């Protein structure tokens, strides 16, 4: 365990140092000069084919009304995609853009950093991903590496954009992954401590009950996606992190933590 922790800390330091060297980072679409670059390009093309419908929907939305620069982009998996009232929940924050695509991984987000973040030139990007990676068998260090690639791709072209990582949530259906979820959150939090103008947003801890287990009232019947109560909790946590602008607080009360699962 100590060896694994030491390795994680060393990798965290190395990735953070790399992220600060903007000249060492190139956009994914232009990486084609080495074997590693070719592999990244092939991964990008494969991901683009896999997510064709979702990317096409974003393109159509942009054609109808392209988001002005300087906004706030939310990107990530289905928890972001299913946040239907995202713009309304943060209505005092100008320029909210939802680019969540269900089932996506942190690896996918890193490949699409230019397509779903950089092109909008936001002042801040918030990313939620990682639990699908773990469910597919990736390790916490692999999730960290994917997030670092995402951060590097954003910083390479948008050095002044704030990068916020929303912690991996403790879903009841994935309670068996809790040790890996905790480790993932810990190593990414450590990485962000070394990365300027970035932050780790902890939704994991408030989503646990007094018994240390996920609060069931925050999740739908699939025990994975959030209920309205879950989104209200996230809103209350994230609101103060959006470029210093705090939106109006929802009139609906946030439920008290449950003491135990039914």
C-alpha positions as CSV (number, residue, x, y, z in Angstrom):
1,X,0.0,0.0,0.0
2,X,2.8,2.4,0.9
3,X,4.6,1.6,-2.3
4,X,1.5,2.3,-4.4
5,X,0.9,5.6,-2.5
6,X,4.5,6.6,-3.1
7,X,4.2,5.8,-6.8
8,X,1.0,7.8,-7.0
9,X,2.6,10.8,-5.4
10,X,5.6,10.6,-7.8
11,X,3.3,10.4,-10.8
12,X,1.2,13.3,-9.5
13,X,4.2,15.5,-9.2
14,X,5.5,14.5,-12.6
15,X,2.1,15.2,-14.3
16,X,1.7,18.5,-12.5
17,X,5.1,19.6,-13.7
18,X,4.3,18.6,-17.2
19,X,1.0,20.4,-17.1
20,X,2.8,23.7,-16.3
21,X,5.0,23.4,-19.3
22,X,2.7,24.6,-22.0
23,X,5.3,24.4,-24.7
24,X,5.6,20.6,-24.2
25,X,1.9,20.0,-24.9
26,X,0.4,19.8,-28.3
27,X,-3.3,19.5,-29.3
28,X,-4.4,15.9,-29.9
29,X,-5.5,16.4,-33.5
30,X,-2.0,17.5,-34.5
31,X,-0.1,14.6,-32.8
32,X,1.1,12.4,-35.7
33,X,4.9,12.4,-35.7
34,X,5.7,9.4,-33.5
35,X,4.4,6.0,-32.8
36,X,2.8,7.2,-29.6
37,X,1.3,10.2,-31.4
38,X,-0.1,7.8,-34.1
39,X,-1.7,5.7,-31.3
40,X,-3.3,8.8,-29.8
41,X,-4.6,9.8,-33.2
42,X,-6.1,6.4,-33.8
43,X,-7.7,6.5,-30.3
44,X,-9.2,9.8,-31.2
45,X,-10.6,8.6,-34.5
46,X,-12.0,5.5,-32.8
47,X,-13.6,7.6,-30.1
48,X,-15.0,10.1,-32.6
49,X,-16.7,7.2,-34.5
50,X,-18.1,5.8,-31.2
51,X,-19.5,9.1,-30.1
52,X,-20.6,10.3,-33.6
53,X,-24.2,10.9,-32.7
54,X,-23.4,12.9,-29.5
55,X,-20.7,15.0,-31.3
56,X,-23.1,15.6,-34.2
57,X,-25.8,16.9,-31.7
58,X,-23.3,19.3,-30.2
59,X,-22.3,20.5,-33.6
60,X,-26.0,21.2,-34.5
61,X,-26.5,23.1,-31.3
62,X,-23.4,25.2,-32.1
63,X,-24.7,25.9,-35.6
64,X,-28.0,27.2,-34.1
65,X,-26.2,29.3,-31.4
66,X,-22.5,29.2,-30.8
67,X,-21.7,29.9,-27.1
68,X,-19.8,33.2,-26.7
69,X,-16.3,33.0,-25.4
70,X,-15.7,33.5,-21.7
71,X,-18.4,31.1,-20.5
72,X,-18.4,28.1,-18.1
73,X,-18.3,24.6,-19.7
74,X,-19.4,21.5,-17.9
75,X,-18.1,18.3,-19.6
76,X,-18.2,14.7,-18.6
77,X,-20.4,11.6,-18.4
78,X,-24.1,11.1,-17.9
79,X,-24.3,12.9,-14.6
80,X,-23.5,16.1,-16.5
81,X,-25.6,15.1,-19.5
82,X,-28.7,14.5,-17.4
83,X,-28.4,17.8,-15.5
84,X,-31.3,19.3,-17.6
85,X,-31.6,22.4,-15.4
86,X,-27.9,23.2,-15.3
87,X,-28.2,26.7,-16.8
88,X,-31.2,27.5,-14.7
89,X,-29.6,26.2,-11.5
90,X,-26.7,28.6,-12.1
91,X,-28.8,31.3,-13.9
92,X,-26.7,34.2,-12.4
93,X,-23.6,32.7,-14.0
94,X,-23.3,33.9,-17.6
95,X,-22.4,31.5,-20.4
96,X,-23.2,28.0,-18.9
97,X,-22.5,25.3,-21.6
98,X,-23.4,21.6,-21.0
99,X,-21.3,19.2,-23.0
100,X,-22.0,16.0,-21.1
101,X,-22.2,12.7,-23.1
102,X,-23.6,9.7,-21.3
103,X,-21.4,6.7,-20.7
104,X,-18.2,8.6,-21.4
105,X,-14.9,8.2,-19.5
106,X,-12.2,10.5,-18.4
107,X,-10.2,9.0,-21.3
108,X,-12.9,10.1,-23.7
109,X,-12.9,13.6,-22.2
110,X,-9.2,13.9,-22.6
111,X,-9.5,12.9,-26.3
112,X,-12.2,15.5,-26.9
113,X,-10.7,18.3,-24.8
114,X,-10.4,20.5,-28.0
115,X,-13.8,19.6,-29.4
116,X,-15.8,20.1,-26.2
117,X,-13.8,22.7,-24.3
118,X,-11.1,24.6,-26.1
119,X,-13.2,25.6,-29.1
120,X,-15.5,27.5,-26.7
121,X,-12.7,29.5,-25.0
122,X,-14.3,29.3,-21.6
123,X,-13.1,31.1,-18.5
124,X,-13.7,27.9,-16.5
125,X,-14.2,24.3,-17.3
126,X,-15.7,21.8,-14.8
127,X,-15.2,18.1,-15.6
128,X,-17.0,15.1,-14.1
129,X,-15.8,11.7,-15.2
130,X,-13.8,8.7,-13.8
131,X,-16.4,6.3,-12.4
132,X,-17.0,4.8,-15.8
133,X,-13.3,4.3,-16.2
134,X,-13.1,2.4,-12.9
135,X,-16.2,0.3,-13.8
136,X,-14.4,-0.6,-17.1
137,X,-11.4,-1.9,-15.2
138,X,-9.0,1.1,-15.4
139,X,-6.9,2.0,-12.3
140,X,-6.9,5.2,-10.3
141,X,-3.5,6.1,-11.8
142,X,-4.9,5.6,-15.3
143,X,-7.8,7.9,-14.5
144,X,-5.2,10.5,-13.2
145,X,-3.2,10.2,-16.4
146,X,-6.3,10.8,-18.5
147,X,-7.2,13.8,-16.4
148,X,-3.7,15.2,-16.8
149,X,-3.9,14.8,-20.5
150,X,-7.2,16.6,-20.4
151,X,-5.8,19.4,-18.3
152,X,-2.7,19.7,-20.5
153,X,-4.8,19.9,-23.7
154,X,-6.8,22.7,-22.2
155,X,-3.9,24.6,-20.8
156,X,-1.9,24.4,-24.0
157,X,-4.4,26.7,-25.8
158,X,-6.2,28.3,-22.9
159,X,-3.5,29.1,-20.2
160,X,-5.9,31.3,-18.2
161,X,-8.9,29.0,-18.1
162,X,-9.7,27.7,-14.6
163,X,-9.9,23.9,-14.4
164,X,-12.2,22.3,-11.9
165,X,-12.6,18.5,-11.2
166,X,-15.8,17.4,-9.6
167,X,-14.9,14.3,-7.5
168,X,-16.1,10.9,-8.4
169,X,-19.3,10.3,-6.6
170,X,-20.1,7.3,-4.4
171,X,-22.9,5.5,-6.3
172,X,-24.7,2.7,-4.5
173,X,-24.5,0.5,-7.6
174,X,-20.8,0.9,-7.5
175,X,-20.2,0.6,-3.8
176,X,-17.8,-2.3,-4.5
177,X,-15.5,0.3,-6.2
178,X,-15.4,2.6,-3.2
179,X,-11.7,2.0,-2.4
180,X,-10.8,2.8,-6.0
181,X,-13.0,5.8,-6.0
182,X,-11.4,7.2,-2.9
183,X,-7.9,6.6,-4.3
184,X,-8.9,8.2,-7.6
185,X,-10.2,11.3,-5.8
186,X,-7.1,11.4,-3.6
187,X,-4.5,11.3,-6.4
188,X,-6.4,13.8,-8.6
189,X,-6.8,16.2,-5.6
190,X,-3.1,15.9,-4.9
191,X,-2.4,16.6,-8.6
192,X,-4.6,19.7,-8.5
193,X,-2.8,21.0,-5.4
194,X,0.3,21.4,-7.6
195,X,-1.5,22.8,-10.7
196,X,-2.1,26.6,-10.6
197,X,-5.6,28.0,-11.1
198,X,-7.3,24.7,-10.6
199,X,-9.4,23.1,-7.9
200,X,-10.9,19.8,-6.6
201,X,-14.6,20.0,-5.8
202,X,-15.6,17.4,-3.2
203,X,-19.1,16.1,-3.7
204,X,-18.0,12.6,-2.5
205,X,-18.0,13.4,1.2
206,X,-21.4,15.2,1.4
207,X,-23.0,12.3,-0.5
208,X,-22.2,9.8,2.3
209,X,-24.5,9.2,5.2
210,X,-23.6,9.0,8.9
211,X,-22.9,5.3,8.3
212,X,-20.2,6.1,5.7
213,X,-22.3,4.7,2.8
214,X,-23.9,6.5,-0.2
215,X,-27.1,8.3,0.7
216,X,-29.9,6.5,-1.2
217,X,-32.2,9.5,-1.5
218,X,-29.7,11.2,-3.8
219,X,-29.9,8.4,-6.4
220,X,-32.5,7.2,-8.9
221,X,-33.8,3.7,-8.9
222,X,-30.8,2.6,-11.0
223,X,-28.7,3.5,-7.9
224,X,-26.3,5.3,-10.2
225,X,-27.7,8.6,-11.5
226,X,-28.8,11.5,-9.4
227,X,-32.3,12.5,-8.3
228,X,-33.4,16.1,-8.1
229,X,-32.2,16.0,-4.5
230,X,-28.8,14.9,-5.7
231,X,-28.6,17.7,-8.1
232,X,-29.7,20.3,-5.5
233,X,-26.9,19.1,-3.3
234,X,-24.4,19.4,-6.2
235,X,-25.7,22.9,-7.0
236,X,-25.2,24.0,-3.4
237,X,-21.6,22.8,-3.4
238,X,-20.6,23.9,-6.9
239,X,-22.3,27.4,-6.9
240,X,-19.5,29.2,-5.0
241,X,-16.9,27.7,-7.3
242,X,-18.1,29.2,-10.5
243,X,-15.8,32.1,-11.1
244,X,-16.8,33.7,-7.8
245,X,-20.4,34.2,-8.8
246,X,-22.9,32.7,-6.5
247,X,-26.4,32.0,-8.0
248,X,-29.7,32.3,-6.2
249,X,-30.1,29.5,-3.8
250,X,-32.8,27.0,-4.6
251,X,-36.0,27.4,-2.6
252,X,-36.2,23.7,-2.0
253,X,-34.4,22.5,1.1
254,X,-31.4,20.1,0.9
255,X,-32.3,16.9,2.7
256,X,-30.4,15.9,5.8
257,X,-28.0,12.9,5.5
258,X,-29.7,9.5,5.9
259,X,-28.4,7.5,8.9
260,X,-28.6,4.2,7.1
261,X,-29.6,2.5,3.8
262,X,-33.0,0.8,3.7
